[in-house]
């Protein structure tokens, strides 16, 4: 395990984190570790873009189908 030290945390932020940790019955350290894990597990914007590019779009409407459907819905 790695130890992280976070400096210059505003007092208001620290207080909110303490309150949220207490509300979940966790220590501040356990709460922050869980939140950091949640943040780290989210894909980056670049990863999301790549996932979208990798999707198979062979099935489904074409751009022309979508434009036509929009045009018809506006009539």
C-alpha positions in Angstrom: 0.0 0.0 0.0 1.1 3.5 -0.8 0.7 6.4 1.7 -0.5 9.7 0.2 -0.3 13.0 1.9 -2.6 15.8 0.7 -1.6 19.3 1.5 -3.6 22.5 1.4 -7.0 21.0 1.8 -9.5 23.8 2.6 -11.0 23.5 6.0 -14.5 23.4 4.5 -13.6 20.5 2.3 -12.0 18.6 5.1 -15.1 19.2 7.3 -17.5 17.9 4.5 -15.4 14.8 4.1 -15.4 14.1 7.8 -19.2 14.5 7.9 -19.7 12.2 5.0 -17.3 9.6 6.5 -19.2 9.8 9.8 -22.5 9.4 8.0 -21.3 6.2 6.4 -19.7 4.9 9.7 -16.2 5.1 8.3 -13.0 6.8 9.3 -12.0 9.8 7.3 -9.1 7.7 5.9 -11.3 4.8 4.8 -13.8 7.1 3.3 -11.2 9.0 1.2 -9.6 5.7 0.1 -13.0 4.5 -1.1 -13.7 7.8 -2.9 -10.2 7.7 -4.6 -10.8 4.2 -5.7 -14.2 5.2 -7.2 -12.6 8.1 -9.0 -9.7 6.0 -10.3 -12.0 3.3 -11.6 -13.8 5.7 -13.9 -12.6 5.8 -17.5 -10.9 8.9 -18.7 -12.4 11.0 -21.5 -9.9 9.5 -23.9 -10.8 6.0 -22.9 -14.5 6.7 -23.4 -13.9 8.2 -26.8 -11.9 5.1 -27.8 -14.7 2.8 -26.5 -17.2 4.7 -28.6 -15.0 4.5 -31.6 -14.6 0.8 -31.1 -18.4 0.1 -31.0 -19.8 -1.9 -33.9 -22.2 0.5 -35.7 -23.0 -1.9 -38.5 -26.5 -2.4 -37.2 -28.8 0.5 -36.7 -29.9 3.6 -38.5 -27.6 5.6 -40.9 -27.0 9.3 -40.6 -29.4 9.8 -43.4 -32.1 7.8 -41.6 -31.7 10.0 -38.5 -31.8 13.3 -40.5 -34.9 12.1 -42.3 -36.7 11.1 -39.1 -35.8 14.5 -37.5 -37.1 16.3 -40.6 -40.4 14.3 -40.5 -40.8 15.0 -36.7 -40.6 18.7 -37.3 -43.4 18.8 -39.8 
